[in-house]
C-alpha cells in the first residue's frame, strides 16, 4: 500500500515516472524507469484516482511529473489516496493476484510546502472516508453495537467527545424495540466536535447504525443476507465525517448522532403488530420488523431536535431497496423540508463526486402508512415507492422549524465493481459530502 505521499520541486531518482499523455493512459513497463503516460481528466482529483488504478505492480518510488501548481498537486494526491484503498481481508495468506502498490509517491510541484499544507486537509478527509469503508466492510461478528461505539470513542484524541444514551431509560422506545432480541444492547451515541463558538448551533449528522439486519421476525431471505453487515453505512459515514472534520480542525460545531442496534429474531423480538410509543410521543404500529431503519432514525431525529438545538439536521441511512430500483447505484436519494438545504447538498454532492437526486416529500404518502390503532404504521404497501413512504414517515418525527434532509444511501454505500475513487465494496459515501457541508 502507499504509505507516503510527498511533494517536491525537483524530480528525485525514481523507479517509476509519471508524465502527461497525449491520448489515453498507458504503462510503458519496458522503459527504465517504468513510465506511466497519464491522460488528462476533468479535475486533478480524478486524475490522481486514475493514476492509482494503474500503479499496482509498478516499482517505487514513483515521481509524478505533471507540472502541477500546489492546489492541483494536493488534489491529485487526494484522489490517489482515495483510490489506492485496499479492502479489509481476513485470509490467512494474501491473494496471489493482488499486485502490490508502491509505498512512496512524490508529486512534483512549484510550491511543495503549500501543497503539503493543502493536502493535510484532504488527507484528514481521506482518513475519514477510509475509516467508513472499513466499518461497512467489517463482519457482523466483529463489529457489533459496542464495537461501533468503540470506533467512535477512538476519535477522542482528535478532540471528539462521546456521550452514550440508554434508549430504555430515556424513552427512545423505537430504538430499544428494534434491538431488544439481540444479546448486544442498542444505544444512541452522540459525537461532539466543538470547533466553533460556544453559542453557535451545531450541524447535526444522524446515521442509521444497524450493525446487522436479519429482518427480525420478518426474516430476510437467506440469499444475500450476509450483505446486511453493511446496514450501518449511515453511521459509518457520520463517524468518518467526524474523523474528517476533527482531523482538519474545522471551525464549526458538529454533533453526530448514531442510532445503533442489531436487528435479530428471537423469543424477545419485536413482533409484527406491536405498538410502540416513540420518543416524540407518536405511537407506531410495527407491521414489518424489516422496516427497522426508519424506526431507529425516527427516535434519533426526534432526540436531536429536542436536545441538541440544531441549525440543521442531515441523516444518512441504507434505508430502502426501493431507492436502488428508482435511482440505481450512481445517485443517493435526497429528501428535504427546505429547498435551500436541498440545493446546497445537490451542489456539494456534484463537487465531491457524491451525486444526489432530489425526490419528493409528499403528504399523499401518509395514506400508505395510516394505522387503525396507532398514529402511524412503520410502512405501507401503497403505489408509491417505499423510499418515498420512508422519508415521509421520518418527516413526522422532525420538528417543522428545523431544516432537515434525509439521504437514502442504500444504492451508493457499496459498489458492485471498481469505481473511480475506490475498489469494489464499501465506498464511504457521504463522508466527503458531510465534510463539505461543515465547511470543508
N, C-alpha and C positions, 0 to 999 in steps of 0.2 A: 504494500500500500504506500501511497505518497505520504511521507511523514514531515517533509519540509518543503515549503514554498517560499522562495526568497526573491528579492528584487535587486538588480544590479544595473549599472550603466554600461559596462563592457562585458562582452561575451567571455565566459571562462572556458577552460578546456572541458569539453563535454563529449559524452558518448553518443548522444542524440541531439540533433539540432532541428529546430522548428523554424521554417521560413514561410513567407506568403506564397500561395499557389496562384497561378494564372487561371486555373479552372477548378476542377474537383480536387478534393484532398486525396493524397496518396502517400504511402510509406515507401521510401527507397532504401530497402534493407541492405542492398549490396554496397551502398556508399559507406565511406569512412570519413567522418562519423555517419551513423544512420541519419538520414534526412527525412523529415516529415514536411511535405508541402501542404499547408493548411489553408483551406478555402476561406473566403470572406463569409461573414454571417451578418444577420440583422443587428446584432449587438455583440460587444466583446464578451459578455457573459455567455451567450450562446456559442460563441467561437471557442471559449475555454471548455465548455461542455463537449463540443465536438472533438477537441483535442484529446480529452480524457478517454473518449471512446476508442481512439486509435493507439493510445500509449501502451496498453498491455503487451508485454513481450519485448518492448524496446529497452535497451540498456540505459542506465543512468550514470551520471546526472544528465538532465535534459535542459538545454538552453533554448528559450523561446525568443526568437529574434524577429519581431514584427513591427519595430519602430513605433512603439506604443507610448502615449502620454501616460502620466501617473494614474489618472482615473480609469483609463481604459485597461491598463495593466492590472489594476486591482480588480476590476470587473471580470477580466479574463480568468484571473486566479480564483475568483469566487465560483464561476461556472465550472472550472476544473475541479475544485474541491467538492462541489455537489455531485458531479457525475462520477467521480472516482470512488464513490462509496461502494463498499462490498457488504452484502447482507451477512447477518449473523449465521454461523454454521455450527452444527452440533456433531459433525462427522469426527470419527477418530483419526482419520487421515484426510489430508486435503484432496480435492478433486484434481486429478491429473490434467484435466482440460483447462483449468484456470491458469491463465498466463499472468505472471507477476507484473505489477506496476513498478516503475522506477520509484525509488524512495525520495529522490531530491529533484525539484524543478526550480530553475532560475528564470524569472521573467525579466527581460531587458527593457529598460525604460529610461527616459531622460531625467527622472527625479525619483530615485529609489526610495528615499525617506518618505516622501509624500505618498508614494504608492503603498508603502508598508503601513502608514497611518490609516489610509483609506481601507486597506484590506483587513486591518484588525477589526473594524466594524463588521465587514462582510463575514469574516471568519467566525465571529460570535453568532451570527445568524445561521451560518452553515452548521455550526456545532448544535444549534437547536434543531435544525432540520434532521440531522443525522441521529440525534437522540430520539426524536419522534419516530423515525424509521425503525430504530432498534426496538423501541417499546411495542410498536404494532407487530413486529415480526416475532416477538418472544412468545413461546408456547404458553398455554393457559396454566400448566402446572408450575411454570417458572415465574410467571407474572400474574399473581392474584391481586385482590384488593389491597392487602397490606404491602405487597411488593411495589404496587404503583404509588402508594403513599411514600414508601421509602425513596423512590425515584424523585418525588417532589422534595423530600427532605434533603436530598443531596445538593439542592440548589442553595442551601444556606450559606456556604462560603462566598457566594456571589452577592449576598445581601437579601435573598428572598425569604420572607417569613412564612411560616406554615401554621395554620390553625385547623384542627380537626373537630368536626361536629358530629355527635352521635345522632343519627336520624330519629331513633325511637324517643330519645329524651327531648328533642326539640320539635316534634310534630311533623317531621319530614316523612310522613307515613307512606307515601307512594314509593319513595326510595327504599324505605325499610321493607316494604312488602315485596318488592322485586328481589331483594337479596335474602329473604328470610329462610329459604330452603338450603342455602349454602352454609357449610361449616365456616366459610370465610366471610366475616361480617361486613355489611355495607357501611360506607362512611361518606360524608361530604367533606371535602378538603378545600380550604382556601389558601391560595398562594399570594402573598402580598409583596409587591415591589413599590417602594416609596421613593421614587426619583424626582417627583415634583414637589410643589409647595404643600405644606400641611393642610391647607384648606381646600386644595383642588380636588374636585370629584374624580374618582378613578374611572378609567375604561375597564369594563368587566368582561372577561372572556370566560365563557362557560363551555365545558366539554363533557360529553357523554362518555362514561368510563366503565362500560360493561366488559370486564376482563375476559369473560367467556359467556357466550349466549347460546345455550342449548334450546332456547324457546320456552323453557319451563314445562308446565304440564301441556301446553300447546306445542308439543315437541317438534323440532325441526326434522326434516328428512335426514337420514344418515349421510347421504351423498353431499359432499362439500361442507358438512358441519364443522370440519376442522378449521375452516377459514374464519370461524366465529371467534377465534382467539384475537382477531383484529377489530372486534367491535368496540374497542376503546380508542379508536382513531381520533375522535374529537378531543378526548382528554390528553392523548399523546401530543396533539397539536398545541394545546394550551400549555402543557409542561415545556414543550420545545420553544414556544413563543416566549415564555418567562425566562428560559435559559438565554434566548437571544437578546431580549430587552435588558435583562440584568447584565449580561455579558458586555454589552456596549454602553452600559451606564446611562440609559435613556433618562432624560429629564422629564419624566411623566409618571403619574401614579397609575398602576395597573393591578387589578386583582384577578387571579384565575380561580374559577370555581369548578371543582371536579365532582361529578355525581358518580360514585364508584360502587359497583356491586357485581356479583356473579349471578347470572340467571340460570338456576338449576331446578330440575324436578325433585320430588321427594315428598315424604309424608307431611312435611310442614310447609309445602309450597303454596304460593298464591294460586287460587283457583279461578277459573272462568266463572263469572257470576258474583264474585266478591265485590263489595262496595267499600271503597277506601276514601277517607276524608283527607284531602291534600293539605299541604302547609298553608295554602291561600284560603282554605275553608270550603272550597268547592268539592263536592263528592263525585267520585268516578267509579262507574261500574266497569269492571275489567271483563271484557268479553274474549280477549285473546292475550294470553300471557306472553306471546312472542312479539307483542307490540309494547315492549317494556321500556324502550328507549325514551319514548315520549312521556312515560310516567316519571322516570328519574329526572328528566330535564324539566318537567313541569314544576316539581318541588325546588329544583336548583334555581330556576328562573325566578320563582316567587320569593325564594330566600334572598337572592341577590337584590331584587327590587326593594324588599322590606328592610334589609340590614346594611347595605353597602353604599347607599347614596350614589348610584352610578350616573355618570354623564351619558353613557350609552352602554348597551349590552349587545355582544355578538356571541352566539353559540355555534358550535360545530358538532356534528354528530353523523355517524354512519347510520342514518335513521331508517331509510326505506329502500327496498329493492326497486320500488316503482320509479324512483328518480333515475335509476340506471336505464330503465326502459324508455324513459322520457328523453333524457339528455345524453345517454351513453356515458363514456368514461373520459370525456375531454372537458366537461364543464361540471361544476358543482351547482346545485340548485340554491338560489338566493331568494329569500323572502324577507320583507321588511315592512315595518309600520311607518317608515319615514322615507320619502323619496330622496332626500339629501344624503342620508346614510347609505341607501342603496346605490346611488350614483357614485359616491366616494369608493365604496367597495368594488364596484364594477371597474372603475378606473384603476385602482390599485391592483386588482386581480390581473388586468392586462399587463400592467407594468412589471409585475412579479412572475408572469407566466403561470399564474394560478387562476385560470379562467372561470368566471361565474356566469350564470344565465338567470335573469330575474324571472320568477314565476309568481302568480297572483295569490295574494291572501284574500280569500273570498268568503263572505258571510254565508253564502249559499252552501258552503261545506258543512255548516252547523247541522243541517238536516240529516247528514250522514251519520253523525255520532250523538244524536239526542238519545237519552235513556228514558225508559218508562219509570224507573225507580230512583235515579240519581240525577245530578246536574248534567253529567256527560257520560258517554261510553268512551273507552280509550281508543276505539277505532270503529269504523263503519265500512260497509261494503257497497258504497254508492257508485255512481257512474264516473265520478271524477277520480283521477289517480290518487292513491293513498298518500303520496308525498304532499299533495295539497291539503288533504284532511289532517295529516300530522302537523303541518305547520300552523294551520288554523287552530287546532287543538292547543298547541303551545301558546298561541297568542292570548288565550283566555287566562293564562297564568302570569302574564306580563302587565305591569301597571301601565295604563294608557299614556301616562305622562313621560314614560321612559322610552327614548329612541332604542329600537331593538331590531336586530337582524338575525335570521336563522340560516345557517349553511348546512344543507344536506350533502355530505361528502361521501355518501356510500359508493359512488362510482369513481371517485378520484383518490381515495385514501390508499388504494393499492392499484398497481398496474399489471396487466396480463403479460406484458412484454417489455423489453428495454425501451426507455423513452429518453427524451433529450437530456434531462437532468438526473437520470438515475437508472439503475438496472430494474429488471422485473421485480415486483414485490412492493413493499411499503414505500410510499412516496414522501411522507412527511407533509402532506398537503395542508395548507392554511398557516403553517409556521411563518413563511415569508410574508404572507398577506397580513397576518396579525401584527407582525413586527412593523410593517409599513404603516398599518393603521395607528400604531403607537408612536409614529413619527420617525420610523427608521429611514 
